[in-house]
Structures are given as C-alpha cells and as structure tokens.
Amino acid sequence: QVQLVESGGGLVQAGGSLRLSCAASGRTFTAYDMGWARQAPGKEREFVASISRSRTGTYYTDSVKGRFTISRDNSKNTVYLQMNNLKAEDTAVYFCAVTTSPTRGYDYWGQGTQVTVSS
C-alpha cells in the first residue's frame, strides 16, 4: 500500500546535527499529516514532530522545541526532520509516519532508524 523509506540516522556527538528523511510511496494516496515519533529503550513511543499537508500546522514535543525542525515536500511525499544541538536524551529509534485520511490516525509507519547521540 504505502511504504515509508527513511534515511539519515546515525551516530553523532552531543551538540551535533542530523537530518532525517522519509519518503512515502507505493500507491495513490494523499499524505495528510506526516510526522516523526521516537522510542528509547524502556520508554513509550512519543511523537516528536508533525506537520500538516499545508505546512501551516506543526507540532513539536516540548523537549525538542527550538532544536528540531520538521518540513515536507508534498511533490515527493517526503518529510524531513532537521535535528540540531542533539542531546544524549535524543537517542532513540525514530519512526516516520503518515496519515492518509483526515479522519484516520497514523496508518503507515517506517521501520525506524537509529539515532545515537554520544555524550
């Protein structure tokens, strides 16, 4: 149906930056909200950032505000997460996700990419 392909994860020193990318493809669909969630060992998954199709609505969890920026390219069905001033607490598996209906939640997810921030 819809496949999400992520890239950009890796290992970075605290204070450094990474940019995650995730492209959605596979069938005819409309990507409404797109976003990123993360899950650290022993913790629940939390949404980090999301962006509406119009790009006018964005959400960031408090811990990343001012450091992370979400953006998207609708022509490519791609969402990005620019992560600056990374902290050790940002270490997690990051998942991209998309909603394909304005009345449905996130129904497609990427496989996750590891982001490790060394201190």
C-alpha positions in Angstrom: 0.0 0.0 0.0 2.2 2.8 1.3 5.8 2.3 2.0 7.9 4.7 4.1 11.7 4.8 3.4 13.8 6.5 5.9 17.4 7.7 5.8 19.7 9.9 7.7 20.0 8.2 11.1 23.3 7.5 12.6 25.8 8.3 15.4 26.6 11.9 16.3 28.3 13.7 19.1 26.2 15.8 21.5 25.8 19.2 20.0 25.9 17.9 16.5 23.2 17.7 13.9 21.4 15.1 11.8 18.7 15.3 9.2 16.3 12.5 8.8 14.3 12.0 5.6 11.4 9.8 4.9 9.6 9.3 1.6 6.2 7.7 1.3 5.3 5.8 -1.9 3.5 2.7 -3.2 0.0 3.7 -4.3 -2.2 6.6 -5.0 -2.8 8.4 -1.7 -2.9 11.7 -0.1 -0.5 12.3 2.7 -2.2 14.5 5.3 -0.2 14.8 8.5 3.3 13.5 8.4 5.5 13.2 11.4 8.2 11.6 13.4 8.0 9.6 16.6 10.8 8.1 18.7 11.2 5.3 21.1 14.0 5.0 23.6 14.7 1.7 25.4 12.3 1.3 28.3 10.2 4.2 27.3 6.9 4.6 25.5 6.9 5.9 21.9 6.3 9.6 21.7 5.6 11.8 18.8 8.4 14.3 18.3 7.1 16.4 15.5 4.4 16.5 12.9 3.4 18.7 10.0 0.1 19.2 8.2 -0.1 18.9 4.4 -0.5 22.6 4.0 2.7 23.1 6.2 0.9 25.6 8.2 0.4 23.4 11.2 3.3 22.0 13.1 3.7 20.2 16.4 6.8 19.6 18.4 7.2 17.9 21.7 8.5 20.3 24.3 11.9 18.7 24.7 12.8 19.3 21.0 11.3 22.8 20.5 13.9 25.2 19.2 16.2 22.4 18.2 14.3 20.3 15.7 12.6 21.5 12.6 10.1 19.4 10.6 9.5 20.1 6.9 8.0 18.4 3.9 8.0 18.3 0.2 4.5 17.3 -1.0 5.6 16.7 -4.6 7.8 13.9 -3.2 5.7 12.8 -0.3 8.7 13.3 1.8 9.1 14.6 5.3 12.3 15.8 6.9 13.4 16.2 10.5 16.4 18.5 10.9 17.8 17.9 14.4 20.3 20.4 15.7 22.1 20.6 19.1 21.4 17.0 19.7 21.5 15.7 23.2 22.1 12.3 24.7 18.4 12.2 25.6 17.5 12.3 21.9 19.0 8.8 21.5 16.1 6.6 20.2 14.8 4.8 17.3 13.0 7.3 15.1 10.0 6.4 13.1 8.3 8.3 10.4 4.6 8.1 9.9 1.8 9.4 7.7 -1.9 9.8 7.9 -3.7 9.0 4.6 -7.2 10.2 5.7 -8.2 13.4 7.5 -10.3 11.2 9.8 -7.8 8.5 10.5 -4.8 8.3 12.6 -1.3 7.5 11.6 -1.8 4.4 9.5 1.6 3.8 7.9 4.9 3.7 9.6 8.5 3.4 8.6 10.7 0.7 10.1 12.6 3.1 12.2 16.1 4.5 12.1 18.5 4.6 15.0 19.8 7.9 16.2 22.5 7.7 18.8 23.9 10.8 20.4 27.1 10.3 22.4 27.9 12.4 25.3 
